[in-house]
């Protein structure tokens, strides 16, 4: 299993690849995180699990809802949040797979 810090670095690399700027603040006023355009704001007063989850969640919004306008005022906001939660969990699950062990398991099952 990958180290949680390595997962965080991977998520930051993905944001950079997308051209998204990530800003951290100890007194972030918008909950734990928010994406606006190509900027993600995250409360830095979280443990590494929280940082990984929030960053994954906001990236999910970028991939799934970038063309939806301001989703916070949308009547579908609850659905968008649920989609971002599911996508964040998928992303984190995918990033925690130890590629070496996964490959070995797949060869043994073939």
C-alpha positions, 0 to 999 in steps of 0.5 A: 500500500502506498504511503499517504504522503505519496498519495498526496504528492500524486494528487498534487501532480494530477492538479498540476497536469490539469493546470489547477492551482491548489491553495492551502489556508489554516482559516479557510472559510468555505468548509474543508475545500472548494474548487472555482475554475482552475483553483482549489482552496483547501483548509490546511487544518486537517490530517493527511487523510482529510487532505487526500480526501478533500483534494480528491473530491475537488478534483472529481468536481473538476473532471465531472462538473467543470462544464456545469457552472456554479454547482453550489447554486444548482438544484442538482448540487446534492447529486453533484456532491454525491458523484464527487464523493464516489469519484473521490473514493474511486480515485483514492482506492486506485491510488492505494493499490500497490502495483507490485502486489496487484500485478502478482495477484493478477498473474496468480489468478490467470 
